[in-house]
């Protein structure tokens, strides 16, 4: 039987996955965004909930903090008998996927006078919020805060399963043990334990250390490890930089393939009500406590009342992280870790050299490039993939302009929106992708503009639409729809 949300409210089509890891750099938000988008691509209406005050989901989906009207904190504090204003709360990301965003204001909710801590149901407000939207979605994916607090407790209360992304590095392995210990402590205080699964991310199949860590994850966590491994892929960072899920940016990339396979696995394992943590071919379900529950249990499960002392819960969970709960890594893994550090030091030396303009210039002369964009040493990326985004494109935050170039250039957009100023709308150089980019909020209608590159005016070579101006020259044109860059108005 499903725990968490389903436990409190009976049968429901909505199933909730909480993405949790207190260690930074584990791929938590990347997993939340791309798992959600992959589930939506399989035809499942999906809601992505950003429960992290850092608001990284909105950042990774090109939604600026200043444009967010209502956020998840407003939904958590909304009266139970009032329906949510989805037109102001939810943002459309792609077909079948909507985001309930966060802002930095969310951090104040946990304060004594923040509005959440004083409520008797303070750790089940997210579950109540999702109940109001249960008839709209099949899946809810929650990107959790990296800290232990009421927001994390809310995610656990609402979750049918907890997914713990773990990068395949030595210190991340230790962090996974601490994370499981913290989840166990929080679950004991709550009196209920959603199932958990460990997901290996940022895996490099060519690295001996990476392979050892995956093997060690299986040894320590057994059937709680997701069979899908998310490989290291630069396309994931590129997609986040452009504010789109990787399945839309580079559908044939390793990252897109891995997250789609993860979504299919989730669909198979939880789609018909089976717990994600059910052991393959076995009759037991792994829980946070490590004790098996009988599968196929049909009896009623009573969900305990919220804990009385939220502060005590957090202290217990924090203390649990210091417990030694698993044996040390094997000698082979330790040696692999040392080798990996040597490789990392070598790579850092190489990166330092690449920051030397003399080295960069020499490499450019040796390679005799035909295109400055493709050949620049700091921008060895798939030109064909990024080229699809050159020109002007509509996004949730405005009109996105993307142009190839090099770091020593100065690019700007001059047009109707800024009185044809050459300095009012500069383009930012994205070193990771080797492109210039900027977002402009424009009024509905035809926006005329020209590129200004190192002081030279020109039409946008990647935009086929243009009109002749009063000087007999061509101005590029982008047509801004009336409903451009507005919240979704509710899921369709």
C-alpha positions as CSV (number, residue, x, y, z in Angstrom):
1,X,0.0,0.0,0.0
2,X,1.2,3.5,-0.8
3,X,2.3,5.6,2.2
4,X,2.3,9.4,2.7
5,X,-0.3,11.2,0.6
6,X,-2.3,8.2,-0.4
7,X,-2.3,7.1,3.2
8,X,-4.0,10.2,4.5
9,X,-6.5,10.7,1.7
10,X,-7.3,7.3,0.3
11,X,-7.2,6.3,-3.3
12,X,-5.9,8.9,-5.6
13,X,-4.3,9.0,-9.1
14,X,-1.6,11.4,-7.9
15,X,1.7,9.8,-6.8
16,X,4.5,12.0,-5.3
17,X,8.2,11.6,-5.5
18,X,10.4,13.7,-3.2
19,X,14.0,14.3,-4.5
20,X,16.2,14.7,-1.4
21,X,19.9,15.2,-0.7
22,X,21.5,17.6,1.7
23,X,24.8,17.4,-0.2
24,X,25.2,19.9,-2.9
25,X,26.3,18.9,-6.4
26,X,24.4,15.6,-6.4
27,X,22.2,16.4,-9.3
28,X,19.1,16.9,-7.2
29,X,17.5,19.8,-9.1
30,X,18.7,18.4,-12.5
31,X,17.0,15.1,-11.6
32,X,13.8,16.9,-10.5
33,X,13.5,18.9,-13.7
34,X,14.4,16.2,-16.2
35,X,12.5,13.3,-14.5
36,X,9.4,15.6,-14.5
37,X,9.9,16.5,-18.2
38,X,10.5,12.8,-19.1
39,X,7.3,11.7,-17.3
40,X,5.4,14.4,-19.1
41,X,6.9,13.2,-22.4
42,X,5.4,9.8,-21.7
43,X,2.0,11.3,-21.6
44,X,1.6,11.7,-17.8
45,X,0.4,15.2,-16.6
46,X,3.2,16.1,-14.1
47,X,3.6,18.8,-11.5
48,X,7.1,19.9,-10.5
49,X,7.1,21.5,-7.0
50,X,10.1,23.6,-6.0
51,X,10.4,23.3,-2.2
52,X,13.9,24.8,-2.2
53,X,14.2,28.5,-1.2
54,X,17.2,28.7,-3.6
55,X,14.6,28.5,-6.5
56,X,16.8,26.5,-8.7
57,X,13.9,24.9,-10.6
58,X,12.7,28.3,-11.8
59,X,16.3,29.2,-12.6
60,X,16.9,26.0,-14.6
61,X,13.6,26.6,-16.5
62,X,14.3,30.3,-17.4
63,X,11.7,31.8,-15.1
64,X,13.1,34.8,-13.3
65,X,12.3,35.4,-9.6
66,X,10.9,38.8,-10.3
67,X,8.2,37.5,-12.6
68,X,6.8,35.0,-10.0
69,X,3.5,36.2,-8.6
70,X,2.4,33.4,-6.2
71,X,4.9,30.7,-5.1
72,X,4.8,27.4,-3.2
73,X,4.9,29.2,0.2
74,X,1.6,31.0,-0.6
75,X,0.0,27.6,-1.5
76,X,1.2,26.0,1.8
77,X,-0.4,28.8,3.8
78,X,-3.6,28.9,1.8
79,X,-6.8,28.1,3.8
80,X,-7.9,24.4,3.4
81,X,-11.3,25.4,2.1
82,X,-10.0,27.8,-0.6
83,X,-9.0,26.5,-4.1
84,X,-5.6,27.6,-5.4
85,X,-5.4,30.3,-8.0
86,X,-3.5,28.2,-10.6
87,X,-3.4,31.0,-13.1
88,X,-1.1,32.9,-10.8
89,X,0.6,30.0,-9.1
90,X,1.6,27.5,-11.9
91,X,3.8,28.0,-14.9
92,X,3.7,26.0,-18.1
93,X,7.1,24.4,-18.9
94,X,6.2,22.1,-21.7
95,X,3.2,20.1,-22.8
96,X,2.0,18.2,-19.8
97,X,4.4,19.7,-17.3
98,X,3.8,22.6,-14.9
99,X,6.0,24.2,-12.2
100,X,4.9,25.4,-8.8
101,X,7.9,27.8,-8.2
102,X,9.7,28.9,-5.2
103,X,11.4,32.1,-4.2
104,X,13.8,33.2,-1.5
105,X,10.8,34.2,0.5
106,X,10.1,30.6,1.2
107,X,13.0,30.5,3.7
108,X,11.1,32.7,6.1
109,X,8.2,30.2,6.3
110,X,10.1,28.1,8.8
111,X,10.8,31.0,11.2
112,X,8.8,31.2,14.4
113,X,6.6,33.9,13.0
114,X,6.8,32.8,9.4
115,X,3.3,31.3,9.4
116,X,4.2,27.6,9.0
117,X,5.7,26.7,12.4
118,X,2.7,27.9,14.3
119,X,0.2,25.6,12.6
120,X,-0.8,22.4,14.1
121,X,-0.6,20.7,10.7
122,X,2.7,22.4,9.9
123,X,4.4,19.3,8.5
124,X,1.5,18.2,6.3
125,X,0.7,21.4,4.4
126,X,2.2,20.2,1.2
127,X,0.1,17.1,1.3
128,X,-3.0,19.3,1.7
129,X,-1.9,21.4,-1.2
130,X,-1.3,18.5,-3.5
131,X,-4.7,17.1,-2.6
132,X,-6.3,20.2,-4.2
133,X,-4.5,19.5,-7.4
134,X,-4.8,15.7,-7.4
135,X,-7.4,15.5,-10.2
136,X,-5.1,17.5,-12.6
137,X,-1.9,15.4,-12.4
138,X,-0.7,11.8,-12.4
139,X,2.7,12.7,-10.9
140,X,4.1,15.3,-8.5
141,X,7.9,15.6,-8.3
142,X,9.2,17.7,-5.3
143,X,12.6,19.3,-5.4
144,X,13.4,19.5,-1.7
145,X,15.4,22.0,0.4
146,X,19.0,20.9,1.1
147,X,18.5,21.6,4.8
148,X,16.6,19.7,7.5
149,X,13.5,21.6,8.5
150,X,9.7,21.9,8.2
151,X,9.9,22.1,4.4
152,X,11.7,18.7,4.2
153,X,9.2,17.2,6.7
154,X,6.4,18.4,4.5
155,X,8.0,16.7,1.5
156,X,8.3,13.4,3.4
157,X,4.7,13.6,4.6
158,X,3.5,14.0,1.0
159,X,5.8,11.5,-0.6
160,X,5.0,8.0,-1.8
161,X,8.7,7.5,-2.3
162,X,12.0,9.4,-1.6
163,X,14.6,9.5,-4.4
164,X,18.2,10.2,-3.3
165,X,20.5,11.3,-6.2
166,X,24.1,10.4,-5.4
167,X,27.0,11.5,-7.6
168,X,29.5,8.6,-8.1
169,X,32.3,10.1,-6.1
170,X,33.9,9.0,-2.8
171,X,32.6,11.8,-0.6
172,X,29.1,11.5,-2.2
173,X,29.0,7.9,-1.0
174,X,29.6,8.9,2.5
175,X,27.0,11.7,2.1
176,X,24.4,9.1,1.0
177,X,24.9,7.2,4.2
178,X,24.3,10.4,6.2
179,X,21.3,11.2,4.2
180,X,19.6,7.9,4.8
181,X,20.4,8.2,8.5
182,X,18.8,11.6,8.6
183,X,15.7,10.4,6.7
184,X,15.4,7.5,9.2
185,X,15.5,9.9,12.1
186,X,12.9,12.2,10.6
187,X,10.6,9.2,9.7
188,X,10.8,7.8,13.2
189,X,9.6,11.2,14.6
190,X,6.8,11.3,12.1
191,X,5.8,7.7,12.7
192,X,5.6,6.9,9.0
193,X,8.3,5.9,6.5
194,X,8.0,6.5,2.7
195,X,10.1,4.1,0.7
196,X,13.4,5.4,-0.6
197,X,15.6,4.7,-3.6
198,X,19.2,5.7,-4.3
199,X,19.9,7.0,-7.8
200,X,23.5,7.1,-9.1
201,X,24.1,10.3,-11.1
202,X,27.0,12.0,-12.9
203,X,28.4,8.6,-13.7
204,X,31.5,8.2,-15.8
205,X,31.7,4.6,-17.1
206,X,35.3,5.1,-18.1
207,X,36.3,6.0,-14.5
208,X,37.4,3.2,-12.2
209,X,36.4,5.2,-9.2
210,X,33.0,5.9,-10.6
211,X,32.4,2.2,-11.3
212,X,33.6,1.3,-7.8
213,X,31.2,3.7,-6.2
214,X,28.3,2.3,-8.2
215,X,29.3,-1.2,-7.0
216,X,29.6,0.1,-3.5
217,X,26.1,1.7,-3.6
218,X,24.7,-1.7,-4.6
219,X,26.6,-3.5,-1.8
220,X,25.5,-1.0,0.9
221,X,21.9,-0.3,-0.2
222,X,21.0,-3.5,-2.2
223,X,17.7,-3.4,-3.9
224,X,17.2,0.3,-2.9
225,X,19.5,1.3,-5.7
226,X,17.7,2.3,-8.9
227,X,18.9,0.1,-11.8
228,X,19.1,3.2,-14.1
229,X,22.4,5.1,-13.9
230,X,22.5,8.8,-15.1
231,X,25.7,9.2,-17.0
232,X,27.9,12.4,-17.0
233,X,26.7,14.6,-19.9
234,X,27.6,18.2,-20.7
235,X,24.2,18.5,-22.5
236,X,22.5,18.6,-19.1
237,X,24.3,21.8,-18.1
238,X,23.8,23.3,-21.5
239,X,20.1,22.6,-21.3
240,X,19.8,24.2,-17.9
241,X,21.8,27.2,-19.1
242,X,19.2,27.7,-21.8
243,X,16.2,27.1,-19.5
244,X,14.9,23.9,-21.1
245,X,14.7,20.2,-20.1
246,X,17.4,18.1,-21.8
247,X,14.8,16.0,-23.5
248,X,13.7,19.1,-25.5
249,X,17.3,20.5,-26.0
250,X,19.1,17.3,-27.0
251,X,16.7,14.4,-27.1
252,X,19.4,11.9,-28.4
253,X,21.9,12.8,-25.7
254,X,23.0,10.5,-22.9
255,X,21.4,12.6,-20.3
256,X,18.0,12.6,-22.1
257,X,18.2,8.8,-22.7
258,X,19.0,8.1,-19.0
259,X,16.3,10.3,-17.6
260,X,13.7,8.9,-20.0
261,X,14.7,5.4,-19.0
262,X,14.4,6.5,-15.3
263,X,10.9,7.8,-16.1
264,X,9.9,4.5,-17.8
265,X,11.2,2.6,-14.8
266,X,9.2,4.8,-12.4
267,X,6.2,4.4,-14.6
268,X,6.5,0.6,-14.5
269,X,7.2,0.3,-10.7
270,X,4.8,2.9,-9.3
271,X,2.3,3.4,-12.2
272,X,0.0,0.7,-11.0
273,X,0.4,1.5,-7.3
274,X,3.4,-0.7,-6.6
275,X,6.0,0.8,-4.3
276,X,9.2,2.1,-5.9
277,X,11.2,0.3,-3.3
278,X,9.8,-3.1,-3.9
279,X,12.5,-5.6,-4.4
280,X,12.6,-7.0,-7.9
281,X,11.3,-10.6,-7.9
282,X,10.9,-10.5,-4.1
283,X,8.0,-10.2,-1.7
284,X,9.4,-7.5,0.6
285,X,9.5,-3.7,0.4
286,X,12.6,-1.8,1.6
287,X,11.7,1.1,3.9
288,X,13.8,3.8,5.5
289,X,14.0,1.7,8.6
290,X,15.6,-1.3,6.8
291,X,12.8,-3.6,8.0
292,X,10.7,-5.2,5.2
293,X,7.0,-4.6,4.9
294,X,4.9,-7.4,3.4
295,X,3.9,-6.5,-0.1
296,X,0.3,-6.6,-1.2
297,X,-0.9,-5.6,2.2
298,X,-4.6,-4.7,2.0
299,X,-5.3,-3.7,5.5
300,X,-6.0,-0.1,6.5
301,X,-2.9,1.9,7.5
302,X,-3.3,4.7,10.1
303,X,-1.2,7.8,9.5
304,X,0.0,9.2,12.8
305,X,-0.8,12.8,13.8
306,X,1.9,15.5,13.2
307,X,4.8,15.5,15.7
308,X,4.4,17.9,18.6
309,X,7.9,19.3,18.6
310,X,9.2,20.3,15.2
311,X,12.5,21.5,16.8
312,X,13.1,18.2,18.4
313,X,12.5,16.5,15.0
314,X,15.2,18.6,13.4
315,X,17.7,18.1,16.2
316,X,17.2,14.3,16.1
317,X,17.6,14.2,12.3
318,X,20.7,16.4,12.4
319,X,22.3,14.2,15.1
320,X,21.6,11.1,13.2
321,X,24.0,12.3,10.4
322,X,26.9,11.8,12.8
323,X,26.3,8.1,13.4
324,X,28.6,5.6,11.8
325,X,26.2,3.3,10.0
326,X,28.2,1.5,7.3
327,X,31.6,-0.2,6.8
328,X,34.5,1.7,5.2
329,X,35.1,1.5,1.5
330,X,37.2,-1.4,0.2
331,X,40.9,-0.9,-0.2
332,X,40.4,-1.0,-4.0
333,X,37.9,1.9,-3.8
334,X,40.3,3.9,-1.7
335,X,43.1,3.4,-4.2
336,X,40.7,4.4,-7.0
337,X,39.8,7.6,-5.0
338,X,43.5,8.5,-4.8
339,X,43.9,8.0,-8.5
340,X,40.9,10.1,-9.2
341,X,42.4,12.9,-7.1
342,X,45.5,12.8,-9.2
343,X,43.4,12.9,-12.4
344,X,41.5,15.9,-11.0
345,X,44.7,17.7,-10.3
346,X,45.9,17.1,-13.8
347,X,42.7,18.4,-15.2
348,X,42.9,21.5,-13.0
349,X,46.4,22.1,-14.4
350,X,45.0,21.9,-17.9
351,X,42.1,24.3,-17.1
352,X,44.7,26.7,-15.7
353,X,46.6,26.6,-18.9
354,X,43.4,27.2,-20.9
355,X,42.9,30.4,-18.9
356,X,46.2,31.7,-20.3
357,X,45.4,33.7,-23.4
358,X,48.8,32.9,-24.9
359,X,48.1,29.2,-24.7
360,X,44.6,29.7,-26.1
361,X,46.0,31.7,-29.1
362,X,48.6,29.1,-29.8
363,X,46.1,26.3,-29.9
364,X,43.8,28.3,-32.2
365,X,46.7,28.8,-34.6
366,X,47.6,25.2,-34.6
367,X,44.1,24.0,-35.2
368,X,43.5,26.5,-38.0
369,X,39.8,26.8,-37.3
370,X,37.2,27.6,-40.0
371,X,34.8,28.9,-37.3
372,X,35.8,30.9,-34.2
373,X,32.8,29.6,-32.4
374,X,33.5,25.9,-33.0
375,X,37.3,26.0,-32.5
376,X,37.6,28.1,-29.4
377,X,39.3,25.8,-26.8
378,X,36.9,26.9,-24.0
379,X,33.8,26.0,-26.1
380,X,34.2,22.5,-27.4
381,X,30.5,21.8,-27.5
382,X,28.2,20.3,-30.1
383,X,27.7,23.2,-32.5
384,X,24.7,21.6,-34.2
385,X,22.9,21.2,-30.9
386,X,23.3,24.8,-29.8
387,X,22.9,26.3,-33.2
388,X,19.2,25.4,-33.0
389,X,18.8,28.1,-30.4
390,X,20.6,30.9,-32.3
391,X,18.4,33.9,-33.1
392,X,15.3,35.0,-31.2
393,X,13.0,32.6,-29.3
394,X,9.9,32.9,-27.0
395,X,10.4,31.7,-23.5
396,X,8.5,32.0,-20.2
397,X,10.7,35.0,-19.2
398,X,10.7,37.0,-22.4
399,X,12.4,36.9,-25.8
400,X,15.6,34.9,-25.6
401,X,18.4,36.1,-28.0
402,X,21.3,33.7,-28.6
403,X,24.3,34.4,-30.8
404,X,27.7,32.7,-31.3
405,X,30.8,34.6,-30.6
406,X,34.0,34.8,-28.5
407,X,34.8,36.2,-25.1
408,X,36.7,39.2,-26.5
409,X,33.6,40.5,-28.4
410,X,30.9,42.9,-27.3
411,X,27.4,42.2,-28.4
412,X,24.1,44.1,-27.7
413,X,20.5,44.2,-29.0
414,X,19.3,47.6,-30.2
415,X,15.6,48.0,-31.2
416,X,12.2,49.4,-30.6
417,X,12.3,48.2,-27.0
418,X,15.2,50.4,-25.9
419,X,15.0,53.4,-28.3
420,X,17.7,51.8,-30.5
421,X,20.3,52.2,-27.8
422,X,23.6,50.3,-28.4
423,X,24.3,49.9,-24.7
424,X,20.9,49.5,-23.0
425,X,20.5,45.7,-23.8
426,X,24.0,44.1,-23.7
427,X,24.3,40.4,-24.3
428,X,26.1,38.2,-21.7
429,X,28.8,35.8,-22.8
430,X,28.1,32.2,-21.6
431,X,31.6,30.7,-21.4
432,X,30.2,27.2,-20.9
433,X,28.3,27.2,-24.2
434,X,30.4,29.7,-26.1
435,X,27.5,31.9,-26.9
436,X,26.1,35.4,-26.1
437,X,22.6,35.5,-24.6
438,X,20.1,37.9,-23.2
439,X,16.4,38.0,-22.4
440,X,14.2,41.0,-23.3
441,X,10.7,41.7,-22.0
442,X,8.9,43.2,-25.0
443,X,5.3,44.4,-25.6
444,X,3.0,42.3,-27.8
445,X,3.4,42.9,-31.5
446,X,6.3,43.1,-33.9
447,X,9.6,43.9,-32.3
448,X,12.2,45.3,-34.7
449,X,15.9,45.0,-33.7
450,X,19.4,44.8,-34.9
451,X,22.6,43.2,-33.5
452,X,25.4,45.5,-32.5
453,X,28.7,43.5,-32.6
454,X,31.8,45.4,-31.6
455,X,30.0,48.6,-32.6
456,X,28.9,47.3,-36.0
457,X,25.2,47.2,-36.7
458,X,23.8,44.2,-38.6
459,X,20.7,42.1,-39.1
460,X,20.3,38.8,-37.2
461,X,21.6,36.1,-39.6
462,X,19.7,33.4,-37.7
463,X,16.3,35.2,-38.0
464,X,14.8,35.0,-41.5
465,X,12.1,37.7,-40.7
466,X,13.1,41.3,-41.5
467,X,11.7,44.6,-42.8
468,X,13.3,47.5,-44.6
469,X,13.9,50.6,-42.5
470,X,13.9,54.3,-43.4
471,X,17.6,54.1,-44.3
472,X,17.0,51.3,-46.8
473,X,18.6,48.7,-44.5
474,X,17.1,45.5,-43.0
475,X,15.9,45.3,-39.4
476,X,15.2,41.9,-38.0
477,X,11.7,41.3,-36.6
478,X,10.4,39.0,-33.9
479,X,6.6,38.8,-33.3
480,X,5.7,38.8,-29.6
481,X,2.3,37.2,-28.8
482,X,-0.2,38.9,-26.6
483,X,0.0,36.2,-23.9
484,X,3.8,36.2,-24.0
485,X,5.7,35.3,-20.8
486,X,2.7,35.1,-18.6
487,X,1.8,32.4,-16.0
488,X,0.0,29.4,-17.5
489,X,-3.5,30.4,-16.5
490,X,-4.0,26.9,-15.2
491,X,-3.1,23.5,-16.6
492,X,-4.7,22.6,-19.9
